[in-house]
Amino acid sequence: MKFEYSPQYLKTSQSRMLNDDFLDWLDNKGFEYREVNLILDGGNFVFNGKDTAIITKRILEDNPDYTKREIISKLKEELHLNNIILINEELGDVLGHADGQVHFIQSNILLMSDFIGKEEVKKQIKKTSPSIEIVEIPSSYTEENQYDEEIPSAKGLYVNILETADVLYLPQYGLKNDQRVYDIVRQYTDKKIQLVNMDKISTMGGSINCLTWYCPEYLLPD
């Protein structure tokens, strides 16, 4: 599925150019896909690998022509999901991405960052999926050396993790919580943990998950 890329935080001309360039790349590489008429950023889709996804309520603002019920129904149908959990955006996050708040480390275990409003987000998650275990990990967010005056730095944001089939890529920032977060994450995965220094590039507003696009092997072109 290829959702429409037209976020509030970019000018229409910029998002259209990026969207078109990505479609050209997909076509040139031979990917098979179907376009879905919904605006949804990749960073605002946190999947548990089975039947549940967490998305912030930004999707409602981005798609005013659809009702909440219609959006949830369309996502479930297109992506073959049973549960769509809508959560509040993190205060001050102009991107409105869920991957800056939570990450499924197992299908029923959710890592949650330390942010203002997290208790309400916990309630929203538990209301839809009470069986999900929530594990808090610290955040060491800092504005030091922030690159963009509008988009906050992601330095110190540990929950922005990338996972492949065999490896978990965990951001490190040269901060005091680096080891503490590693120790917590190690308890919940048997995968190899690859530590990635994101100290400088994260100041531009994103960490590992923001900077990558993971495609399972079975979806790769022949």
N, C-alpha and C positions, 0 to 999 in steps of 0.2 A: 504494500500500500504506500502511496505517496500522497501525503497531506499537503495542503497549500501552505506556503511559507509567506506570511504577510503580517509580521508582528507589529505591535504598536510602537515599539522602541526604534524602528527604522523608518526612514522615508519610503514611500511606496516605490519610488524609482529604484532604490537600493535593494529592497526585498525582491522586486520583480527581476532585477538583473541576477541576483543570487539564485533565485528559484529557477530561472531559465538556464543558467549555467549548470546547475546541478542536474536538471533534466537532460541536458545535452551530454553530460558526463555519463549518466546512467545509460542513455541510448548508445553512446560510443563504446561502452564496455559490454553491451549486450544484456543488460539486466531486463528481466521481465517484471513489470509492475502495472498497477492500475491507480489512476489518480482519484482521490477522494475529495469531494467538495466541502472540506472543513479546514479551517485554519488551526494548525496545531504544530508547535515547535517540538523537535525531538527531545529537548531538555525538559519539556513539560510532560513527559510520559515515562513513568517509573513502573516497570513491569516485573511481576513476581516469577515469570518464567512458566506460568501455568494458565491461570484464568482470571487474574486480577491486575488492575493498573491503577495508579494514583496520579491524578492530574489536578493542578490548581484551578481555581475558579476563573482564572484568566481566560480559559476557553469559552466561557459564557460571554465575556465582553468582546472577544475576538469574532464571535459568530452570532451577532444580534438578530439575524434572520431566522435563527432556530430557537426553540424553547429548550430549557434544561432537559426536559424529558426526551425531546427529539435528538439532542446531542448524545445523551447517554445511550439511547436506543441505537443510534447510528454507529457509535463506537463499538458497542457489543456485537452488532451484526457484522460489521466490516472486519473486526479483529478476532471474532469468535471468543469473546470474553464473557464471564459470568458476572463479574463485579467491576464497576467503575467507582472509585472513591474520589470525590471532589473535596479538596481541602483549601483553606485560606492561603493566599499568597503570604510570603514572609514580608513583614513591614519594611519598606524601603527598597525592595527588590524590583527594579524597573523591568526586569526580564519576566518575572512571574513564573519562574521555572520550579517544578517540584524536585528536580535533581539537586537543588541546593538545600533541600530540607530532609529528604529521606532517600533510602536505598534498601532494596530487598537483598539481604545477604543469603537468605533461604526463602523458600516460597511462603513460609509463614512467620519469618523473623525479619523485622524491619529495623534498620539502623535509622536513628533520628538525630539530627544535629541539634545543638543548643541555640535556640533563637526565640525572640520575643513572640509570644502567641502560640508556643508549642503545645501548651496544655489544651487549648481549644482544638488544635489540629489532632491531637491524640483522641479527643472525644469524637471527632468527625470520622476518624479511621475505625475506631472501635464500634461506632454505631452501625457501620456497614459491614465490617468484618471483625467481630469480637474475638475470633480465635487468633488473630495476628498478635504475636509477641513483639513489643516495642522495646528496643535497646537504645538508650541514649549514649551518644558519644560527644565529647567536648568539642567546642569550636574555639579557635584562637584568632578570630577575625581581627584584622588590622587594616586601617586605611593608609598605612605608610607606603609611600611611592605609588599610590593609585594613579593609573595611566589616564583614565577617562573621568572627567569631572561629573558625568551623568551616570555612568555605569559603575557601580561599586566594585572594588577589588574583591577577588575570591581568595585572597591569601588567608590561610588558616581554616579554610572550609574543607574538612576531611571527608564529609559524606559524599562528595562528588567523585565517586569511585567508578572505575570501569572494570567489568568482568567479562572474560571470555570463557570458553568451555572449561579451561584448565587453570587459568591464571586470574588472580585478582590484583589489579593495579591500584595501589594506595598512594595518594598524594602525601608528600612531605614538604615542610616549609622551613626547616631549620629552627623550629619553635619548640618550646618546652613540652608541648602536648604530643609531639610526634611519636614518641615511644609509648605513651599512655594509650593513644588511639590504636597503634599497632597491636598492643597487648589485648585490647578489647576485641578487635576484629579477628585476631588469631583464634579466639575461643569459638567462633561461629562458622569457620570455614576450614575445609581440608585442602583447599586449593593452594597452589604456590602463591605467595604474596610477593609481588614485585613492587618495591618502593621506588617512587618516581619524584625527583626533585622538581617541585612546581613553584619554588620560591619567587622567581622573577616573573615568569609568564602569567602567573595567576593574578598579578596586579592589573592585568588588562581586563579582568572581569570573569574569568572562567578557569576551571581546573581540568582534571583529566577527562571526565565524562563530557564536558563541554567541548573539548578539543578533538573528540574522536567520533567515528561512526563505525559501530560494530555490526558486521553482517554475518550471521551464522553461515557455516559452510554450505548447508543445503540450499541456501538462497543465492549462492554465487553463480554467475554464468558458467556454462560448460566450457 
